[in-house]
Amino acid sequence: MSYSTATFVISLFRYLLAFPARQTLRRLYTALLYLLMPAVLLRLAWRGWQVPAYWRRWPERFGFVPQLTNINTPSHDVVWLHAVSVGEVQAAVPIIRALLAQFPDLKIVLTTMTATGSERVRANFGNDVQHYYAPYDLPGSVRRFLQRTRPKLAVIMETELWPNIFHLCHERGVPLVLANARLSEQSASKYRPVRRLLAETLAKISIVAAQTAQDAQRLIALGAIPACVHVTGSIKFDVKITASLREEAAVLRRSWGVERAVWVAASTHEGEEKPVLDAFDAVKKVIPRSLLVLVPRHPERFTRVAVLCQKRGYATVLRSQRIACNAETDVFIGDSMGELPLFYAASDVAFVGGSLVPVGGHNILEPAALGVAIIIGPFMFNFEEITRMMREAGAVCQIQDTSELSTTLIVYLSDANLRYAAGEKGRQLVEQNRGALNALMGMIEEYIN
């Protein structure tokens, strides 16, 4: 052991002993996080090669954000809302719109971890909210961020559990709301080895607004205080479909071909495009003029997926090219951000990705609200309760492999009445389960007022 290594180990040992036993796990977690920071920064730099936006605004990730208010003034109206990436930002949209409508003088700080999440914030809100990248969960970074923004309330979307952020918010008297919280059985099992650390973290939360009773029970089992946990349902049921979206979808569909059978493969991940294209091969044999709208989940994969389609011999058009599909176009690549609802609304059938590979699936309520027939793969553990509800209502078809995907697609694309009936069941289910947003806003308003 070198002198420098020995010095570090002794310093770390003294650091851990200097605090009460109940804080030791968090201190150990912090020490390990410091050790991992070089790898974290290298990964951030590597991602910057694929998405240059990751090379910008690095100081924000260490809490170096502008001072929002005079530090000597009394408590002010700043709400910090954290949404890690695109999906969480979309889920947060109705909350933020409700806050802006009810509290026009409120300052909203919205943080994300990803560049794509940042783009969605700008697209949805422009300058109406202040966007920063979230601070890394290091004590110095979090303290700096809290000192400069001085929020009176923190709202964390879904299940982002950060020990130092939660501890330091609690220490500063900033109430924490875990909104639209979900925790799958698979995720819960991964957390169990660090249950003591999670219990300390969850105990700092003022309100947990869980999507389902199962989510609530799992969070309580990990250490959330039962009296703070409420089952409000998923705010994703409160999705609003605007008339302008319908109009834009009608225009887009005319450019694709009104008479063509169109299906969208949405939010696909690495390893999913091949089975999707295999299924498309089978569909084309039965319905030759069918069109596949393929929307990869991550922007850095747009070009690779387009090349894959072209190598398979498919005439491919990209959304970014802004040219209309012709009768010979086979695949339309949705290489844009924020337009997935538009693609759903313009399609006959939706396959929702992240479900043919063990990612856990993506939000199926958006296409359901649009009345689109939905197909999903076997891996939907991130949305197990919503998937169960949709299956029981006959609003979704869950397939197991490529063969079943192609067979189901052919059935749906060949029978307008069948897919309309499935889509209508999904739309009705969404309508019947609205209200989570109102329940959540009632809790948030208490702290703001």
DRENDO-1510 file (C-alpha; in Angstrom, 1 decimal, always signed):
<recs>
REC; n; res; u; v; w
REC; 1; MET; +0.0; +0.0; +0.0 .
REC; 2; SER; +1.5; +3.3; -1.1 .
REC; 3; TYR; +1.8; +6.3; +1.3 .
REC; 4; SER; -0.9; +8.2; -0.5 .
REC; 5; THR; -3.3; +5.2; -0.4 .
REC; 6; ALA; -2.6; +4.6; +3.3 .
REC; 7; THR; -3.2; +8.3; +4.0 .
REC; 8; PHE; -6.5; +8.2; +2.1 .
REC; 9; VAL; -7.7; +5.0; +4.0 .
REC; 10; ILE; -6.8; +6.5; +7.4 .
REC; 11; SER; -8.5; +9.7; +6.5 .
REC; 12; LEU; -11.6; +7.9; +5.3 .
REC; 13; PHE; -11.7; +5.8; +8.5 .
REC; 14; ARG; -11.5; +8.9; +10.7 .
REC; 15; TYR; -14.1; +10.6; +8.5 .
REC; 16; LEU; -16.6; +7.7; +9.1 .
REC; 17; LEU; -15.8; +7.5; +12.9 .
REC; 18; ALA; -16.5; +11.2; +13.3 .
REC; 19; PHE; -20.2; +10.8; +12.8 .
REC; 20; PRO; -23.0; +8.9; +14.6 .
REC; 21; ALA; -23.5; +5.3; +13.6 .
REC; 22; ARG; -26.9; +6.1; +12.0 .
REC; 23; GLN; -25.0; +8.5; +9.5 .
REC; 24; THR; -22.1; +6.1; +8.8 .
REC; 25; LEU; -23.8; +4.5; +5.8 .
REC; 26; ARG; -24.5; +7.8; +4.1 .
REC; 27; ARG; -20.9; +8.9; +4.8 .
REC; 28; LEU; -19.6; +5.7; +3.3 .
REC; 29; TYR; -21.9; +6.2; +0.3 .
REC; 30; THR; -20.5; +9.7; -0.1 .
REC; 31; ALA; -16.9; +8.5; +0.1 .
REC; 32; LEU; -17.6; +5.9; -2.5 .
REC; 33; LEU; -19.3; +8.5; -4.7 .
REC; 34; TYR; -16.2; +10.7; -4.5 .
REC; 35; LEU; -14.0; +7.8; -5.5 .
REC; 36; LEU; -16.3; +7.1; -8.5 .
REC; 37; MET; -16.3; +10.8; -9.7 .
REC; 38; PRO; -13.4; +10.4; -12.2 .
REC; 39; ALA; -15.4; +7.5; -13.9 .
REC; 40; VAL; -18.6; +9.6; -13.8 .
REC; 41; LEU; -16.8; +12.5; -15.5 .
REC; 42; LEU; -15.2; +10.3; -18.0 .
REC; 43; ARG; -18.6; +8.9; -18.9 .
REC; 44; LEU; -20.0; +12.4; -19.2 .
REC; 45; ALA; -17.2; +13.3; -21.6 .
REC; 46; TRP; -17.7; +10.1; -23.6 .
REC; 47; ARG; -21.4; +10.9; -23.9 .
REC; 48; GLY; -20.4; +14.3; -25.2 .
REC; 49; TRP; -18.9; +12.6; -28.2 .
REC; 50; GLN; -22.3; +11.3; -29.1 .
REC; 51; VAL; -24.4; +14.3; -27.8 .
REC; 52; PRO; -22.3; +17.5; -27.7 .
REC; 53; ALA; -24.8; +19.1; -25.3 .
REC; 54; TYR; -23.2; +16.9; -22.6 .
REC; 55; TRP; -20.0; +19.0; -22.9 .
REC; 56; ARG; -21.8; +22.2; -21.8 .
REC; 57; ARG; -22.7; +23.6; -18.4 .
REC; 58; TRP; -20.6; +21.2; -16.3 .
REC; 59; PRO; -20.4; +23.6; -13.4 .
REC; 60; GLU; -24.1; +23.2; -12.8 .
REC; 61; ARG; -23.6; +19.6; -12.0 .
REC; 62; PHE; -21.5; +20.7; -9.0 .
REC; 63; GLY; -24.0; +23.2; -7.8 .
REC; 64; PHE; -22.6; +26.3; -9.5 .
REC; 65; VAL; -25.9; +27.9; -10.6 .
REC; 66; PRO; -26.8; +31.6; -10.5 .
REC; 67; GLN; -27.9; +33.1; -7.2 .
REC; 68; LEU; -31.7; +33.3; -7.7 .
REC; 69; THR; -32.5; +35.6; -4.8 .
REC; 70; ASN; -30.8; +37.7; -2.1 .
REC; 71; ILE; -29.5; +35.3; +0.5 .
REC; 72; ASN; -30.3; +37.8; +3.2 .
REC; 73; THR; -34.0; +38.0; +2.4 .
REC; 74; PRO; -36.7; +35.9; +4.1 .
REC; 75; SER; -38.1; +32.7; +2.6 .
REC; 76; HIS; -39.1; +33.2; -1.0 .
REC; 77; ASP; -41.3; +31.4; -3.5 .
REC; 78; VAL; -39.0; +29.0; -5.3 .
REC; 79; VAL; -40.0; +25.4; -6.0 .
REC; 80; TRP; -37.4; +22.9; -7.1 .
REC; 81; LEU; -38.7; +20.1; -9.3 .
REC; 82; HIS; -36.4; +17.3; -10.4 .
REC; 83; ALA; -37.2; +15.2; -13.5 .
REC; 84; VAL; -34.2; +13.0; -14.5 .
REC; 85; SER; -34.9; +12.7; -18.2 .
REC; 86; VAL; -37.5; +12.9; -21.1 .
REC; 87; GLY; -40.1; +10.6; -19.6 .
REC; 88; GLU; -40.1; +12.3; -16.2 .
REC; 89; VAL; -40.1; +15.7; -17.8 .
REC; 90; GLN; -43.2; +14.8; -19.7 .
REC; 91; ALA; -44.8; +13.4; -16.5 .
REC; 92; ALA; -44.0; +16.7; -14.8 .
REC; 93; VAL; -45.5; +18.9; -17.5 .
REC; 94; PRO; -49.1; +19.0; -16.0 .
REC; 95; ILE; -47.7; +19.7; -12.5 .
REC; 96; ILE; -45.7; +22.6; -13.7 .
REC; 97; ARG; -48.5; +24.0; -15.8 .
REC; 98; ALA; -50.8; +23.8; -12.8 .
REC; 99; LEU; -48.2; +25.5; -10.6 .
REC; 100; LEU; -47.7; +28.3; -13.1 .
REC; 101; ALA; -51.5; +28.8; -13.4 .
REC; 102; GLN; -52.2; +28.9; -9.7 .
REC; 103; PHE; -49.1; +30.7; -8.5 .
REC; 104; PRO; -48.0; +33.1; -11.2 .
REC; 105; ASP; -45.3; +34.7; -9.0 .
REC; 106; LEU; -43.7; +31.3; -8.2 .
REC; 107; LYS; -40.2; +30.7; -9.4 .
REC; 108; ILE; -39.8; +27.1; -10.7 .
REC; 109; VAL; -36.4; +25.6; -10.9 .
REC; 110; LEU; -36.5; +22.4; -13.0 .
REC; 111; THR; -33.5; +20.1; -13.1 .
REC; 112; THR; -32.7; +17.1; -15.3 .
REC; 113; MET; -29.7; +14.8; -15.5 .
REC; 114; THR; -29.8; +14.4; -19.3 .
REC; 115; ALA; -29.3; +16.8; -22.3 .
REC; 116; THR; -32.5; +15.4; -23.9 .
REC; 117; GLY; -34.4; +16.2; -20.8 .
REC; 118; SER; -33.1; +19.7; -21.0 .
REC; 119; GLU; -34.3; +20.0; -24.6 .
REC; 120; ARG; -37.8; +18.9; -23.5 .
REC; 121; VAL; -37.9; +21.5; -20.8 .
REC; 122; ARG; -37.0; +24.3; -23.3 .
REC; 123; ALA; -39.5; +22.9; -25.8 .
REC; 124; ASN; -42.3; +22.8; -23.2 .
REC; 125; PHE; -41.7; +25.9; -21.2 .
REC; 126; GLY; -39.2; +28.2; -22.8 .
REC; 127; ASN; -38.2; +30.8; -20.3 .
REC; 128; ASP; -41.2; +30.2; -18.0 .
REC; 129; VAL; -39.1; +27.9; -15.8 .
REC; 130; GLN; -35.4; +28.0; -14.9 .
REC; 131; HIS; -33.6; +24.9; -16.1 .
REC; 132; TYR; -30.3; +23.6; -14.6 .
REC; 133; TYR; -28.6; +20.2; -14.6 .
REC; 134; ALA; -29.1; +18.6; -11.2 .
REC; 135; PRO; -26.2; +18.6; -8.8 .
REC; 136; TYR; -24.3; +15.4; -8.3 .
REC; 137; ASP; -25.2; +13.9; -5.0 .
REC; 138; LEU; -22.1; +15.2; -3.3 .
REC; 139; PRO; -22.6; +17.3; -0.1 .
REC; 140; GLY; -20.7; +20.3; -1.3 .
REC; 141; SER; -22.5; +20.3; -4.7 .
REC; 142; VAL; -25.9; +19.9; -3.1 .
REC; 143; ARG; -25.3; +22.6; -0.4 .
REC; 144; ARG; -24.1; +25.0; -3.1 .
REC; 145; PHE; -27.2; +24.4; -5.2 .
REC; 146; LEU; -29.5; +24.8; -2.2 .
REC; 147; GLN; -27.8; +28.0; -1.0 .
REC; 148; ARG; -28.1; +29.5; -4.5 .
REC; 149; THR; -31.7; +28.5; -5.2 .
REC; 150; ARG; -33.1; +28.5; -1.7 .
REC; 151; PRO; -36.3; +26.4; -2.5 .
REC; 152; LYS; -39.2; +26.3; -0.1 .
REC; 153; LEU; -40.2; +22.9; -1.5 .
REC; 154; ALA; -38.6; +20.1; -3.5 .
REC; 155; VAL; -40.6; +17.8; -5.8 .
REC; 156; ILE; -38.8; +14.7; -7.0 .
REC; 157; MET; -40.5; +12.9; -9.9 .
REC; 158; GLU; -41.0; +9.1; -9.7 .
REC; 159; THR; -38.3; +7.3; -7.8 .
REC; 160; GLU; -35.1; +9.3; -7.7 .
REC; 161; LEU; -33.6; +8.5; -4.3 .
REC; 162; TRP; -30.5; +10.5; -3.5 .
REC; 163; PRO; -29.2; +10.2; +0.1 .
REC; 164; ASN; -27.4; +13.5; +0.3 .
REC; 165; ILE; -30.0; +15.6; -1.5 .
REC; 166; PHE; -32.7; +14.2; +0.8 .
REC; 167; HIS; -30.6; +14.6; +3.9 .
REC; 168; LEU; -29.5; +18.2; +3.1 .
REC; 169; CYS; -33.1; +19.3; +2.1 .
REC; 170; HIS; -34.3; +17.9; +5.4 .
REC; 171; GLU; -31.5; +19.6; +7.3 .
REC; 172; ARG; -32.4; +23.0; +5.7 .
REC; 173; GLY; -36.1; +22.5; +6.4 .
REC; 174; VAL; -37.1; +22.0; +2.8 .
REC; 175; PRO; -40.1; +19.7; +2.5 .
REC; 176; LEU; -39.6; +16.8; +0.0 .
REC; 177; VAL; -42.4; +15.4; -2.1 .
REC; 178; LEU; -41.8; +12.2; -4.1 .
REC; 179; ALA; -44.4; +12.6; -6.9 .
REC; 180; ASN; -45.8; +9.9; -9.1 .
REC; 181; ALA; -43.7; +7.4; -7.2 .
REC; 182; ARG; -43.3; +3.9; -8.5 .
REC; 183; LEU; -41.1; +1.0; -7.5 .
REC; 184; SER; -41.3; -2.3; -9.3 .
REC; 185; GLU; -40.6; -5.6; -7.5 .
REC; 186; GLN; -37.4; -5.9; -9.6 .
REC; 187; SER; -36.2; -2.5; -8.5 .
REC; 188; ALA; -37.2; -3.1; -4.9 .
REC; 189; SER; -35.1; -6.4; -4.8 .
REC; 190; LYS; -32.1; -4.4; -6.1 .
REC; 191; TYR; -32.5; -1.9; -3.3 .
REC; 192; ARG; -32.7; -4.4; -0.5 .
REC; 193; PRO; -28.9; -4.9; +0.0 .
REC; 194; VAL; -28.8; -1.2; +0.9 .
REC; 195; ARG; -32.0; -1.1; +2.8 .
REC; 196; ARG; -30.6; +0.7; +5.9 .
REC; 197; LEU; -29.3; +3.5; +3.7 .
REC; 198; LEU; -32.6; +3.7; +1.8 .
REC; 199; ALA; -34.6; +3.7; +5.0 .
REC; 200; GLU; -32.6; +6.7; +6.3 .
REC; 201; THR; -33.2; +8.4; +2.9 .
REC; 202; LEU; -36.9; +7.7; +2.6 .
REC; 203; ALA; -37.5; +8.8; +6.2 .
REC; 204; LYS; -36.6; +12.4; +5.1 .
REC; 205; ILE; -39.5; +12.6; +2.7 .
REC; 206; SER; -42.5; +14.6; +3.7 .
REC; 207; ILE; -45.0; +13.1; +1.2 .
REC; 208; VAL; -44.8; +10.1; -1.0 .
REC; 209; ALA; -47.5; +10.2; -3.7 .
REC; 210; ALA; -47.4; +6.6; -4.9 .
REC; 211; GLN; -49.0; +5.5; -8.2 .
REC; 212; THR; -50.4; +2.2; -6.9 .
REC; 213; ALA; -51.0; +0.4; -3.6 .
REC; 214; GLN; -48.2; -2.1; -4.6 .
REC; 215; ASP; -45.7; +0.8; -5.1 .
REC; 216; ALA; -46.7; +2.2; -1.7 .
REC; 217; GLN; -46.2; -1.1; +0.1 .
REC; 218; ARG; -42.8; -1.6; -1.5 .
REC; 219; LEU; -41.6; +1.9; -0.5 .
REC; 220; ILE; -42.9; +1.4; +3.0 .
REC; 221; ALA; -41.1; -1.9; +3.2 .
REC; 222; LEU; -37.9; -0.1; +2.3 .
REC; 223; GLY; -38.3; +2.5; +5.0 .
REC; 224; ALA; -40.8; +5.1; +3.9 .
REC; 225; ILE; -42.9; +6.4; +6.9 .
REC; 226; PRO; -46.4; +4.9; +6.4 .
REC; 227; ALA; -48.2; +8.1; +7.5 .
REC; 228; CYS; -46.4; +10.0; +4.7 .
REC; 229; VAL; -47.3; +7.6; +2.0 .
REC; 230; HIS; -50.5; +8.2; -0.1 .
REC; 231; VAL; -51.8; +6.3; -3.1 .
REC; 232; THR; -52.8; +9.0; -5.6 .
REC; 233; GLY; -52.6; +7.0; -8.9 .
REC; 234; SER; -50.5; +7.9; -11.9 .
REC; 235; ILE; -50.6; +11.5; -13.2 .
REC; 236; LYS; -49.8; +10.0; -16.6 .
REC; 237; PHE; -53.6; +9.2; -16.7 .
REC; 238; ASP; -54.1; +13.0; -16.7 .
REC; 239; VAL; -52.5; +13.4; -20.1 .
REC; 240; LYS; -54.4; +16.0; -22.2 .
REC; 241; ILE; -54.9; +15.6; -25.9 .
REC; 242; THR; -55.2; +19.0; -27.7 .
REC; 243; ALA; -57.2; +19.7; -30.8 .
REC; 244; SER; -54.0; +21.0; -32.5 .
REC; 245; LEU; -52.3; +17.7; -32.0 .
REC; 246; ARG; -55.2; +15.9; -33.8 .
REC; 247; GLU; -55.0; +18.5; -36.6 .
REC; 248; GLU; -51.2; +18.1; -37.0 .
REC; 249; ALA; -51.6; +14.3; -36.9 .
REC; 250; ALA; -54.1; +14.4; -39.8 .
REC; 251; VAL; -51.7; +16.5; -41.9 .
REC; 252; LEU; -48.8; +14.2; -41.2 .
REC; 253; ARG; -51.0; +11.1; -41.9 .
REC; 254; ARG; -51.9; +12.6; -45.3 .
REC; 255; SER; -48.2; +12.9; -46.1 .
REC; 256; TRP; -47.6; +9.3; -45.2 .
REC; 257; GLY; -50.6; +8.1; -47.2 .
REC; 258; VAL; -54.1; +7.9; -45.8 .
REC; 259; GLU; -54.8; +4.5; -47.4 .
REC; 260; ARG; -51.6; +2.9; -46.1 .
REC; 261; ALA; -51.4; +0.6; -43.0 .
REC; 262; VAL; -49.2; +2.5; -40.6 .
REC; 263; TRP; -47.7; +1.3; -37.3 .
REC; 264; VAL; -45.2; +2.9; -35.0 .
REC; 265; ALA; -42.5; +1.2; -33.0 .
REC; 266; ALA; -41.9; +3.8; -30.3 .
REC; 267; SER; -39.0; +4.3; -27.8 .
REC; 268; THR; -37.0; +1.3; -29.1 .
REC; 269; HIS; -33.8; +0.4; -27.4 .
REC; 270; GLU; -30.5; -1.3; -28.4 .
REC; 271; GLY; -31.4; -4.8; -29.5 .
REC; 272; GLU; -35.0; -4.1; -30.3 .
REC; 273; GLU; -34.8; -2.7; -33.9 .
REC; 274; LYS; -33.7; -6.1; -35.3 .
REC; 275; PRO; -36.8; -8.0; -34.1 .
REC; 276; VAL; -39.0; -5.0; -35.0 .
REC; 277; LEU; -37.6; -5.1; -38.6 .
REC; 278; ASP; -37.9; -8.9; -38.7 .
REC; 279; ALA; -41.6; -8.5; -37.8 .
REC; 280; PHE; -41.9; -5.8; -40.5 .
REC; 281; ASP; -40.5; -8.3; -43.0 .
REC; 282; ALA; -43.4; -10.6; -42.2 .
REC; 283; VAL; -46.0; -7.8; -42.2 .
REC; 284; LYS; -44.8; -6.6; -45.7 .
REC; 285; LYS; -45.4; -10.0; -47.1 .
REC; 286; VAL; -49.1; -9.8; -46.2 .
REC; 287; ILE; -49.6; -6.0; -46.4 .
REC; 288; PRO; -47.0; -4.8; -49.0 .
REC; 289; ARG; -47.8; -1.1; -48.8 .
REC; 290; SER; -47.5; -0.9; -45.0 .
REC; 291; LEU; -45.3; +1.8; -43.4 .
REC; 292; LEU; -43.2; +1.5; -40.3 .
REC; 293; VAL; -42.6; +4.6; -38.2 .
REC; 294; LEU; -39.5; +3.8; -36.1 .
REC; 295; VAL; -38.7; +6.1; -33.2 .
REC; 296; PRO; -35.5; +5.1; -31.3 .
REC; 297; ARG; -35.4; +6.1; -27.6 .
REC; 298; HIS; -32.0; +7.9; -27.6 .
REC; 299; PRO; -31.0; +10.6; -30.1 .
REC; 300; GLU; -27.4; +9.3; -30.4 .
REC; 301; ARG; -28.9; +6.1; -32.0 .
REC; 302; PHE; -30.9; +7.8; -34.7 .
REC; 303; THR; -28.3; +7.6; -37.4 .
REC; 304; ARG; -27.3; +4.0; -36.6 .
REC; 305; VAL; -30.9; +2.9; -36.8 .
REC; 306; ALA; -31.5; +4.6; -40.1 .
REC; 307; VAL; -28.4; +2.9; -41.5 .
REC; 308; LEU; -29.7; -0.5; -40.2 .
REC; 309; CYS; -33.0; +0.1; -42.0 .
REC; 310; GLN; -31.2; +1.0; -45.3 .
REC; 311; LYS; -28.9; -2.1; -45.0 .
REC; 312; ARG; -32.0; -4.2; -44.8 .
REC; 313; GLY; -33.0; -2.8; -48.2 .
REC; 314; TYR; -35.8; -0.5; -46.9 .
REC; 315; ALA; -36.4; +2.9; -48.5 .
REC; 316; THR; -36.0; +5.1; -45.5 .
REC; 317; VAL; -37.0; +8.7; -44.8 .
REC; 318; LEU; -36.0; +10.7; -41.7 .
REC; 319; ARG; -38.2; +13.2; -40.0 .
REC; 320; SER; -35.3; +15.7; -40.0 .
REC; 321; GLN; -35.2; +15.7; -43.8 .
REC; 322; ARG; -38.7; +17.3; -43.8 .
REC; 323; ILE; -39.7; +15.5; -47.0 .
REC; 324; ALA; -42.9; +13.6; -47.6 .
REC; 325; CYS; -43.1; +9.8; -47.8 .
REC; 326; ASN; -43.9; +8.5; -51.2 .
REC; 327; ALA; -45.5; +5.2; -52.1 .
REC; 328; GLU; -42.1; +3.5; -52.1 .
REC; 329; THR; -41.1; +4.6; -48.6 .
REC; 330; ASP; -40.9; +1.7; -46.2 .
REC; 331; VAL; -39.6; +3.2; -43.0 .
REC; 332; PHE; -40.0; +6.7; -41.5 .
REC; 333; ILE; -37.5; +7.4; -38.8 .
REC; 334; GLY; -38.7; +9.8; -36.1 .
REC; 335; ASP; -35.4; +11.4; -35.4 .
REC; 336; SER; -36.9; +14.4; -33.5 .
REC; 337; MET; -37.6; +15.2; -29.9 .
REC; 338; GLY; -41.1; +15.7; -28.4 .
REC; 339; GLU; -43.0; +14.5; -31.4 .
REC; 340; LEU; -43.9; +10.9; -30.2 .
REC; 341; PRO; -47.5; +11.9; -29.4 .
REC; 342; LEU; -47.8; +13.2; -32.9 .
REC; 343; PHE; -46.6; +9.9; -34.4 .
REC; 344; TYR; -48.9; +7.9; -32.2 .
REC; 345; ALA; -51.9; +10.0; -33.2 .
REC; 346; ALA; -51.0; +9.6; -36.9 .
REC; 347; SER; -50.6; +5.8; -36.7 .
REC; 348; ASP; -53.0; +2.8; -36.7 .
REC; 349; VAL; -51.2; +0.6; -34.2 .
REC; 350; ALA; -48.5; +1.3; -31.7 .
REC; 351; PHE; -45.8; -1.0; -30.5 .
REC; 352; VAL; -44.2; +0.5; -27.3 .
REC; 353; GLY; -40.6; -0.4; -27.0 .
REC; 354; GLY; -38.3; -1.1; -24.0 .
REC; 355; SER; -40.5; -4.2; -23.7 .
REC; 356; LEU; -38.8; -6.7; -26.1 .
REC; 357; VAL; -35.6; -6.3; -24.1 .
REC; 358; PRO; -35.4; -6.2; -20.3 .
REC; 359; VAL; -35.6; -2.4; -19.9 .
REC; 360; GLY; -39.0; -2.5; -18.3 .
REC; 361; GLY; -41.2; -0.8; -20.9 .
REC; 362; HIS; -42.3; +2.8; -21.4 .
REC; 363; ASN; -45.5; +4.8; -20.9 .
REC; 364; ILE; -48.5; +3.1; -22.6 .
REC; 365; LEU; -51.0; +5.6; -21.4 .
REC; 366; GLU; -50.1; +8.2; -24.0 .
REC; 367; PRO; -51.1; +6.1; -27.0 .
REC; 368; ALA; -54.1; +4.8; -25.0 .
REC; 369; ALA; -55.3; +8.4; -24.4 .
REC; 370; LEU; -55.2; +8.8; -28.2 .
REC; 371; GLY; -57.3; +5.7; -28.8 .
REC; 372; VAL; -54.5; +3.8; -30.6 .
REC; 373; ALA; -54.4; +0.0; -30.5 .
REC; 374; ILE; -51.3; -1.0; -28.4 .
REC; 375; ILE; -48.8; -3.9; -28.5 .
REC; 376; ILE; -46.2; -4.5; -25.9 .
REC; 377; GLY; -43.5; -7.1; -25.3 .
REC; 378; PRO; -43.0; -9.3; -22.2 .
REC; 379; PHE; -40.8; -6.9; -20.2 .
REC; 380; MET; -43.1; -4.3; -18.6 .
REC; 381; PHE; -42.0; -4.5; -15.0 .
REC; 382; ASN; -41.7; -0.7; -14.7 .
REC; 383; PHE; -45.4; -0.4; -15.4 .
REC; 384; GLU; -46.7; -3.6; -14.1 .
REC; 385; GLU; -49.9; -2.3; -12.5 .
REC; 386; ILE; -50.8; -0.1; -15.4 .
REC; 387; THR; -50.1; -3.0; -17.7 .
REC; 388; ARG; -52.4; -5.3; -15.7 .
REC; 389; MET; -55.2; -2.7; -15.8 .
REC; 390; MET; -54.8; -2.3; -19.6 .
REC; 391; ARG; -54.7; -6.1; -20.2 .
REC; 392; GLU; -57.8; -6.7; -18.1 .
REC; 393; ALA; -59.6; -4.0; -20.0 .
REC; 394; GLY; -58.6; -5.6; -23.3 .
REC; 395; ALA; -56.8; -2.4; -24.2 .
REC; 396; VAL; -53.3; -3.8; -24.9 .
REC; 397; CYS; -51.9; -7.0; -26.5 .
REC; 398; GLN; -48.8; -8.4; -24.8 .
REC; 399; ILE; -46.7; -10.5; -27.1 .
REC; 400; GLN; -43.7; -12.7; -26.2 .
REC; 401; ASP; -41.5; -12.7; -29.3 .
REC; 402; THR; -41.1; -11.5; -32.9 .
REC; 403; SER; -43.4; -14.1; -34.3 .
REC; 404; GLU; -46.2; -13.0; -32.1 .
REC; 405; LEU; -45.5; -9.4; -32.8 .
REC; 406; SER; -45.8; -9.8; -36.6 .
REC; 407; THR; -49.0; -12.0; -36.2 .
REC; 408; THR; -50.7; -9.4; -34.0 .
REC; 409; LEU; -49.7; -6.5; -36.3 .
REC; 410; ILE; -51.1; -8.3; -39.3 .
REC; 411; VAL; -54.4; -8.9; -37.4 .
REC; 412; TYR; -54.7; -5.3; -36.2 .
REC; 413; LEU; -53.6; -3.7; -39.5 .
REC; 414; SER; -56.1; -5.9; -41.5 .
REC; 415; ASP; -59.1; -5.2; -39.2 .
REC; 416; ALA; -60.0; -1.5; -38.6 .
REC; 417; ASN; -62.9; -2.4; -36.3 .
REC; 418; LEU; -60.8; -4.7; -34.1 .
REC; 419; ARG; -58.1; -2.1; -33.6 .
REC; 420; TYR; -60.7; +0.7; -33.0 .
REC; 421; ALA; -62.3; -1.4; -30.3 .
REC; 422; ALA; -59.0; -2.0; -28.6 .
REC; 423; GLY; -58.0; +1.6; -28.8 .
REC; 424; GLU; -61.4; +2.8; -27.5 .
REC; 425; LYS; -61.0; +0.5; -24.4 .
REC; 426; GLY; -57.7; +2.2; -23.7 .
REC; 427; ARG; -59.1; +5.6; -24.1 .
REC; 428; GLN; -61.9; +4.9; -21.7 .
REC; 429; LEU; -59.6; +3.4; -19.1 .
REC; 430; VAL; -57.5; +6.6; -19.2 .
REC; 431; GLU; -60.6; +8.7; -18.8 .
REC; 432; GLN; -61.9; +6.7; -15.8 .
REC; 433; ASN; -58.6; +7.0; -13.9 .
REC; 434; ARG; -57.9; +10.7; -14.2 .
REC; 435; GLY; -57.6; +12.7; -11.0 .
REC; 436; ALA; -54.1; +11.9; -9.7 .
REC; 437; LEU; -52.9; +15.4; -10.6 .
REC; 438; ASN; -55.6; +17.1; -8.5 .
REC; 439; ALA; -54.7; +14.9; -5.5 .
REC; 440; LEU; -51.0; +15.6; -5.8 .
REC; 441; MET; -51.6; +19.4; -6.3 .
REC; 442; GLY; -53.7; +19.5; -3.2 .
REC; 443; MET; -50.7; +18.2; -1.2 .
REC; 444; ILE; -48.2; +20.5; -2.9 .
REC; 445; GLU; -50.4; +23.6; -2.4 .
REC; 446; GLU; -50.4; +23.1; +1.4 .
REC; 447; TYR; -46.6; +23.6; +1.5 .
REC; 448; ILE; -46.6; +26.5; -1.0 .
REC; 449; ASN; -49.4; +28.4; +0.9 .
</recs>
